């Protein structure tokens, strides 16, 4: 038996397959557990979107942009009270989160 056959036999063993599966599950859990920053503030994001909908009336110039700006300022105010100045990446993350959440709320006909 040469070394290549030995490696194949070891990798085909139940213990090796179980170990590979365990590592794969661990890595997938690590990826799944990593949530974007805005998800931690999802309730605040929803409240900000609803406040922006009330504060900026339909028909205003650049309505969507004004509402996004209003909601972003609202969320950043809450975030910065707890964590200090937000980084550019965090601001971008919250901007995306607000847009995604707004689309979900509209699709569910909550707004």
C-alpha positions as CSV (number, residue, x, y, z in Angstrom):
1,X,0.0,0.0,0.0
2,X,1.5,3.3,-1.0
3,X,1.0,6.7,0.8
4,X,-1.7,7.9,-1.7
5,X,-3.9,5.0,-0.9
6,X,-3.3,5.5,2.8
7,X,-4.5,9.1,2.5
8,X,-7.6,8.1,0.6
9,X,-8.4,5.4,3.1
10,X,-8.0,7.8,6.0
11,X,-10.1,10.5,4.3
12,X,-12.8,7.9,3.6
13,X,-13.0,6.8,7.2
14,X,-16.1,7.7,9.3
15,X,-14.0,9.7,11.7
16,X,-12.5,11.9,8.9
17,X,-15.9,12.5,7.3
18,X,-17.4,13.4,10.7
19,X,-14.5,15.8,11.3
20,X,-14.9,17.5,7.9
21,X,-18.7,17.8,8.4
22,X,-18.1,19.3,11.9
23,X,-15.6,21.9,10.5
24,X,-18.1,22.8,7.7
25,X,-21.0,23.3,10.2
26,X,-18.7,25.4,12.5
27,X,-17.7,27.7,9.6
28,X,-21.2,28.1,8.3
29,X,-22.4,29.0,11.9
30,X,-19.6,31.6,12.1
31,X,-20.8,33.1,8.8
32,X,-24.4,33.0,9.8
33,X,-23.8,34.5,13.2
34,X,-22.1,37.6,11.7
35,X,-24.9,40.0,11.3
36,X,-24.7,43.5,9.8
37,X,-24.5,46.3,12.3
38,X,-27.9,47.7,11.3
39,X,-29.6,44.4,12.2
40,X,-28.8,45.1,15.9
41,X,-30.8,48.3,15.5
42,X,-33.6,47.0,13.4
43,X,-36.3,48.3,15.7
44,X,-34.8,51.8,15.6
45,X,-34.5,51.5,11.8
46,X,-38.2,50.7,11.6
47,X,-39.1,53.6,13.9
48,X,-36.9,55.9,11.9
49,X,-38.6,54.9,8.6
50,X,-42.1,55.4,10.1
51,X,-41.0,58.8,11.5
52,X,-39.6,59.8,8.1
53,X,-42.8,58.8,6.4
54,X,-44.8,61.1,8.7
55,X,-42.3,64.0,8.7
56,X,-41.7,64.2,4.9
57,X,-45.1,64.5,3.0
58,X,-45.7,62.9,-0.3
59,X,-45.0,65.3,-3.2
60,X,-42.1,66.9,-1.5
61,X,-39.1,67.6,-3.7
62,X,-36.8,64.5,-3.7
63,X,-39.2,62.7,-1.3
64,X,-37.3,59.4,-1.2
65,X,-33.9,61.0,-0.6
66,X,-35.3,63.3,2.0
67,X,-36.9,60.4,3.8
68,X,-33.7,58.3,3.7
69,X,-31.7,61.3,5.0
70,X,-34.2,61.8,7.8
71,X,-34.3,58.1,8.8
72,X,-30.5,57.9,8.6
73,X,-30.0,60.9,10.9
74,X,-32.5,59.4,13.3
75,X,-30.7,56.0,13.5
76,X,-27.3,57.6,13.7
77,X,-28.3,59.8,16.6
78,X,-29.4,56.7,18.5
79,X,-26.4,54.7,17.5
80,X,-23.9,57.4,18.4
81,X,-25.5,58.0,21.8
82,X,-24.6,54.3,22.6
83,X,-21.3,53.8,20.7
84,X,-19.8,57.2,19.8
85,X,-19.1,58.4,16.3
86,X,-20.1,56.1,13.5
87,X,-17.5,55.1,10.9
88,X,-18.2,55.6,7.2
89,X,-18.7,51.8,6.8
90,X,-21.3,51.9,9.6
91,X,-23.1,54.8,7.9
92,X,-23.1,52.9,4.6
93,X,-24.4,49.8,6.5
94,X,-27.2,51.7,8.1
95,X,-28.1,53.3,4.7
96,X,-28.4,49.9,3.1
97,X,-30.3,48.6,6.1
98,X,-32.8,51.4,5.9
99,X,-33.4,50.9,2.2
100,X,-33.8,47.1,2.7
101,X,-36.2,47.5,5.6
102,X,-38.2,50.1,3.8
103,X,-38.7,47.8,0.9
104,X,-39.7,45.0,3.2
105,X,-42.2,47.2,5.0
106,X,-43.7,48.4,1.7
107,X,-43.9,44.9,0.4
108,X,-45.8,43.8,3.6
109,X,-48.0,46.9,3.1
110,X,-47.1,48.2,6.6
111,X,-46.3,51.7,5.4
